[in-house]
Amino acid sequence: MAEITKHGAAGTTLSEYLDTMRQKYLDIDSGWYIDPESPDGLAIAAWCETLANLDEGVIGAYHASDPNAAVGRGLENIAAFAGVRRRAASFSTTTVQFGGDGLIEVPAGTLIRHRIDDTLWMTDNAVVTSSAGVVTVSVTCIAPGAQSANIGTLTRVATPVPGIRTVTNLEAASLGLDEEKDNAFRVRRNESVALPGNNQIDNIYAALVNVDGVKQAKIFENVESEPDEHGIYGHSMALFVDGGITENIASTIAAHKNPGCGLNRYNTIPNKVTLNTFTPRGQPFTATFFRPDYVSIFVRVEISTSTLTDDDKPKIKEAIVDYTLLGFDETAGFAKLGFRIGERLAAGRLYTPVNYFVAGHDYVSNILIGTEAGSVDKGVIAVAFNQLGVFDVGNIEVIYV
């Protein structure tokens, strides 16, 4: 039977129950006919299956209180103690560049249409074109999930703006995610126990990553008097947030930031968002944060194979993109997070999802990455502190050698 000790919960397997029960029958009568097809053999099997299921239920109930083992509703109940909820599907994001007359305001909520799949993307905040007639702004797809937008595909202005004639995305999109899976939810829950944190950085970070639609966040703090190597002002923080609604992010910052530390409102770091809002007590507050600067990454994968077909190539590409977003959920011992803001991009990490796919039949000969389709020849790409590498299946080439 299942038992709970100081070492944890342990139970008896179905095979062990069958061996024990059959032996007990034979101890009563060594000639008892208990083969599996006999009536008594079937009765033994039914009883043992019931007992094994009860043991599994006890062990499952025990692990339901362990945040490192709980799944489904049990994990949600544990996370609820920290005020953390499972994320619904999030939205793809990228930046677009408008072109037209100088000093033209592009309102928040302006729609851009994907020229291939007709998905609509909405500007996150209002911006004004420069005197040269160009401006860059972050946009979010209005459809949830992994809506792709490769370079140069967001080219149709769906909401006419007088004086604006062109629009395009110079980088691929940071893809949205489906409803949060258990492993990703567990990682975020563990990070979010800092919600009532002992320091301001952990407090703000935990709050930001729990804003609906936010895929990741990064906070830089400069405690010195002079600007640091990234250009962040002295005695200030720079908050970078991928995904999420602008107003919700601003309200979260207002609720968790302490007085006395600047937010780089007047800095020239790209993709700045500044919004006037209020603290929970109704005090006026100006929130400033930044969207990451997206960098499109191109991938070339060479696989030595005699079994894979062209039908497998799209699956390999999707496995790579999923890994860059979520890490590797299939087994323990691997990264459970995708590439992060400011993180160096190493082609070596991409062997994990590809090797899992090709399994024992074949092997990966080489994986190289690059920032241009014609120059996929690097093992590592160093990105700036505010940049985020984004991957698209259209930018991945799989070759059988």
C-alpha positions in Angstrom: 0.0 0.0 0.0 1.0 3.6 -0.4 2.8 5.3 2.5 4.0 8.7 3.3 7.2 9.0 5.2 9.8 11.7 5.9 11.4 10.8 2.6 8.2 11.4 0.6 5.4 9.2 -0.8 5.9 5.7 -2.2 3.4 3.2 -3.5 3.2 -0.4 -4.9 3.1 -0.9 -8.6 0.5 -3.0 -10.5 3.1 -5.6 -11.3 4.2 -5.8 -7.6 0.5 -6.2 -6.5 0.0 -9.0 -9.0 3.0 -10.9 -7.8 2.1 -10.5 -4.2 -1.6 -11.4 -4.7 -0.9 -14.5 -6.8 1.5 -15.7 -4.3 -1.0 -15.3 -1.4 -3.6 -17.4 -3.4 -1.0 -20.1 -4.0 -0.1 -20.1 -0.3 -3.7 -21.1 0.4 -3.7 -23.8 -2.3 -0.6 -24.5 -4.5 -2.8 -26.0 -7.1 -5.2 -23.0 -7.4 -5.7 -22.2 -11.1 -5.1 -18.5 -11.4 -3.8 -18.0 -14.9 -4.7 -14.5 -16.3 -7.5 -15.9 -18.5 -9.2 -17.8 -15.6 -12.1 -16.3 -13.5 -9.9 -16.1 -10.4 -7.0 -14.7 -12.4 -9.3 -12.0 -13.8 -10.5 -11.2 -10.3 -7.0 -10.9 -9.0 -6.1 -8.5 -11.9 -9.2 -6.3 -11.2 -8.4 -6.1 -7.5 -4.7 -5.3 -8.1 -5.5 -2.6 -10.7 -7.8 -0.9 -8.2 -5.2 -1.0 -5.4 -2.5 0.3 -7.8 -4.8 3.2 -8.8 -5.5 4.0 -5.2 -1.7 4.2 -4.6 -1.3 6.5 -7.6 -4.1 8.7 -6.2 -2.4 9.0 -2.8 1.0 9.8 -4.4 -0.7 12.3 -6.8 -2.4 14.0 -3.8 0.9 14.2 -2.0 2.7 15.8 -4.9 -0.2 18.2 -5.5 1.2 20.3 -2.6 4.7 20.3 -4.0 5.3 23.3 -6.5 8.0 21.3 -8.2 5.8 18.3 -8.9 2.2 19.6 -9.0 0.4 19.7 -12.4 -2.8 21.2 -13.7 -5.3 22.4 -11.1 -3.0 21.5 -8.2 -0.2 23.8 -9.6 -2.8 26.6 -10.1 -3.9 26.3 -6.5 -0.3 26.6 -5.2 0.4 29.6 -7.5 -2.8 31.3 -6.3 -1.2 31.7 -2.8 1.3 34.0 -4.4 -1.4 35.8 -6.5 -0.2 34.2 -9.7 -2.5 32.9 -12.4 -1.9 30.7 -15.4 -1.4 32.9 -18.4 -3.9 32.9 -21.2 -2.5 32.9 -24.8 -0.3 36.0 -25.4 0.1 38.1 -28.5 2.9 38.4 -31.1 4.8 41.8 -31.0 7.2 43.6 -33.2 8.1 47.2 -34.3 7.2 48.9 -37.5 8.4 52.0 -39.3 6.0 54.5 -40.7 6.9 56.9 -43.5 5.2 60.0 -44.7 5.2 63.8 -44.0 7.1 65.3 -41.1 5.5 65.9 -37.6 2.4 63.7 -38.3 0.9 61.9 -35.3 0.2 58.2 -35.6 -2.5 57.5 -32.9 -2.4 54.5 -30.6 -4.5 51.7 -32.0 -3.6 52.4 -35.6 -4.0 49.1 -37.5 -1.6 47.5 -39.9 -2.4 44.5 -42.0 -0.1 41.6 -42.8 0.3 41.4 -46.6 0.1 37.6 -46.8 -2.2 36.3 -44.1 -4.2 39.5 -43.5 -3.7 39.4 -39.7 -4.2 42.9 -38.1 -1.5 44.5 -35.9 -2.2 47.5 -33.7 0.2 50.3 -32.5 0.8 50.2 -28.8 1.1 54.0 -28.3 0.8 57.3 -30.1 4.0 58.5 -31.9 4.9 61.5 -34.0 7.0 61.3 -37.2 10.3 63.1 -37.3 11.0 66.1 -39.5 12.2 63.6 -42.1 8.8 61.9 -41.9 9.7 58.6 -40.3 9.0 57.0 -36.9 9.2 53.6 -35.3 6.6 52.2 -32.9 5.9 48.8 -31.3 2.8 46.9 -32.5 0.8 43.9 -31.2 -1.2 41.4 -33.2 -4.8 41.4 -32.3 -5.1 37.6 -32.7 -3.6 35.5 -29.8 -1.0 32.9 -30.2 2.1 32.5 -32.5 1.1 34.8 -35.3 4.1 35.1 -37.6 5.3 38.3 -39.2 8.6 37.9 -41.1 10.7 40.9 -42.2 8.8 43.2 -44.6 5.3 41.5 -44.2 3.5 44.3 -42.3 3.2 46.7 -45.2 -0.5 47.8 -45.4 -1.9 50.7 -43.4 -5.4 49.4 -42.4 -6.3 52.6 -40.5 -5.7 55.6 -42.8 -3.7 58.4 -41.2 -3.4 61.6 -43.2 0.2 62.2 -44.2 1.3 58.6 -43.6 2.0 56.7 -46.8 4.1 53.6 -46.0 4.7 51.1 -43.2 7.0 48.1 -42.8 8.5 45.9 -40.2 12.3 45.8 -40.4 12.6 42.7 -38.1 10.6 39.6 -37.5 8.0 39.4 -34.8 8.5 38.1 -31.2 5.8 35.3 -31.4 2.9 35.1 -29.0 2.4 32.0 -26.9 -0.5 29.6 -26.4 -1.9 29.1 -23.0 0.9 28.6 -20.5 2.0 25.0 -20.0 2.7 23.5 -16.6 6.5 23.7 -16.8 6.5 27.4 -18.0 3.9 28.2 -15.3 6.0 26.5 -12.6 9.1 28.6 -13.6 7.2 31.8 -13.5 5.5 30.9 -10.2 8.9 30.3 -8.7 10.1 33.7 -10.0 6.9 35.4 -8.7 7.2 34.5 -5.1 9.2 37.7 -5.1 6.0 39.6 -5.6 6.1 41.0 -2.1 9.9 41.0 -2.5 12.6 42.4 -0.2 14.0 44.7 -2.9 12.5 47.0 -5.5 14.0 45.2 -8.5 12.6 41.8 -7.6 9.3 43.4 -6.7 8.9 45.2 -10.0 10.1 42.3 -12.0 7.7 39.8 -10.4 4.8 42.2 -11.0 5.7 42.9 -14.6 6.0 39.2 -15.7 2.5 38.7 -14.3 0.9 41.4 -16.4 -1.5 39.8 -18.9 0.3 39.4 -22.3 3.8 40.1 -21.0 6.2 37.4 -22.4 9.3 38.5 -20.5 10.9 41.5 -18.8 14.4 42.8 -18.0 15.4 45.4 -15.5 18.7 47.3 -15.5 19.7 49.5 -12.5 22.5 52.1 -12.4 23.3 53.0 -8.8 26.2 55.3 -9.7 26.1 59.0 -10.4 27.2 58.8 -14.1 25.6 57.0 -17.0 26.7 53.4 -17.3 28.1 51.5 -20.3 24.6 51.0 -21.6 23.8 54.8 -21.4 21.4 54.3 -18.5 21.3 57.5 -16.4 22.8 57.5 -12.9 20.5 56.6 -10.0 17.9 55.1 -12.4 16.3 52.0 -13.7 15.6 51.0 -17.3 12.7 48.6 -17.7 12.3 46.5 -20.8 9.1 44.6 -21.4 8.2 42.3 -24.3 4.4 42.1 -24.8 1.5 43.3 -22.7 -0.8 46.3 -22.9 0.9 49.7 -22.4 -1.6 51.0 -19.9 -1.4 47.8 -17.8 2.4 47.9 -17.7 2.4 51.6 -16.7 -0.1 51.0 -13.9 2.0 48.1 -12.6 5.1 50.2 -12.5 3.2 53.0 -10.7 2.0 50.5 -8.1 5.4 48.9 -7.3 8.1 51.5 -7.9 9.5 53.4 -4.9 10.2 57.2 -5.0 13.7 58.5 -5.7 14.8 56.4 -8.7 14.4 57.7 -12.2 13.0 55.6 -15.1 15.1 57.2 -18.0 12.2 59.3 -19.3 14.4 61.5 -21.3 16.8 58.8 -22.5 17.3 58.1 -26.2 17.2 54.3 -25.9 15.0 53.1 -28.8 11.4 52.0 -28.4 10.6 54.2 -25.4 7.1 54.3 -24.0 6.1 57.1 -21.6 2.6 57.3 -20.2 0.9 59.4 -17.5 -1.0 57.3 -15.0 -1.8 57.1 -11.2 -0.6 55.2 -8.2 -3.1 53.0 -6.4 -3.7 55.9 -4.0 -4.5 58.2 -6.9 -1.2 60.2 -7.0 -0.1 61.2 -10.6 2.7 59.2 -11.9 4.7 59.2 -15.2 5.8 55.7 -16.2 8.5 55.0 -18.7 9.6 51.7 -20.0 11.1 50.3 -23.2 10.2 47.7 -25.7 13.1 45.4 -26.7 14.9 46.1 -30.0 14.1 43.0 -32.1 16.9 41.2 -34.0 15.8 38.7 -36.7 17.9 35.5 -36.5 18.5 33.2 -39.4 19.3 29.6 -38.9 20.9 26.9 -41.0 20.6 23.3 -39.8 22.5 20.4 -41.4 21.3 16.9 -40.5 22.8 13.6 -41.6 19.9 11.4 -42.2 18.6 8.4 -44.2 15.1 8.4 -42.6 13.8 12.0 -42.5 11.8 13.4 -45.3 10.8 16.9 -46.5 7.6 16.5 -44.5 9.7 16.6 -41.3 11.4 19.9 -42.1 8.5 22.1 -41.0 8.3 20.2 -37.7 12.0 20.7 -37.1 11.6 24.4 -37.7 8.7 24.7 -35.4 10.6 22.8 -32.7 13.4 25.3 -32.9 11.1 28.3 -32.7 9.3 26.8 -29.7 12.6 26.2 -28.0 13.7 29.8 -28.5 10.4 30.9 -26.8 10.0 28.4 -24.0 13.1 26.4 -23.6 12.9 22.6 -23.5 10.0 21.1 -21.6 10.3 17.5 -22.6 12.8 16.3 -20.0 14.5 17.6 -16.9 18.0 19.0 -16.9 17.5 21.5 -19.8 16.8 25.2 -19.9 13.1 26.0 -19.2 13.3 29.5 -20.6 13.9 30.7 -24.2 16.3 33.4 -25.2 16.0 36.5 -23.0 16.4 40.2 -23.6 20.1 41.1 -23.9 21.2 37.4 -24.0 23.9 36.3 -26.3 22.5 33.9 -28.9 24.4 30.6 -29.1 23.7 28.2 -32.0 24.8 25.4 -29.6 21.6 25.7 -27.6 19.6 24.9 -30.8 21.0 21.3 -30.9 18.7 20.4 -28.0 15.3 20.6 -29.8 16.8 19.2 -33.1 18.5 16.3 -31.4 15.3 15.4 -29.6 13.5 15.4 -32.9 16.0 13.3 -34.9 16.4 11.0 -31.9 18.6 7.9 -32.4 18.1 7.5 -36.2 20.2 10.4 -37.4 22.5 13.2 -36.1 22.9 16.9 -36.5 26.0 17.8 -38.5 26.0 21.5 -37.9 23.9 24.5 -36.9 24.9 28.1 -37.7 23.1 31.4 -37.2 23.3 34.9 -38.5 21.5 38.2 -38.7 21.2 38.2 -42.5 19.9 35.5 -44.9 23.1 35.6 -46.9 25.5 35.4 -43.9 24.4 32.5 -41.7 27.9 31.6 -40.6 28.2 32.3 -36.8 28.1 30.1 -33.7 27.4 33.0 -31.4 25.7 36.4 -31.9 26.3 39.1 -29.3 23.3 41.4 -29.0 23.0 44.7 -27.2 21.6 44.9 -23.7 18.2 46.1 -25.1 17.9 43.6 -28.0 16.0 40.4 -28.3 16.7 37.7 -30.8 13.5 36.6 -32.6 13.2 33.4 -34.7 10.7 32.7 -37.5 10.1 29.4 -39.3 10.6 31.4 -42.6 14.1 32.3 -41.5 15.2 28.7 -40.8 16.8 26.4 -43.4 17.0 22.7 -42.8 19.3 20.7 -45.1 19.8 17.0 -45.3 23.4 16.0 -45.9 
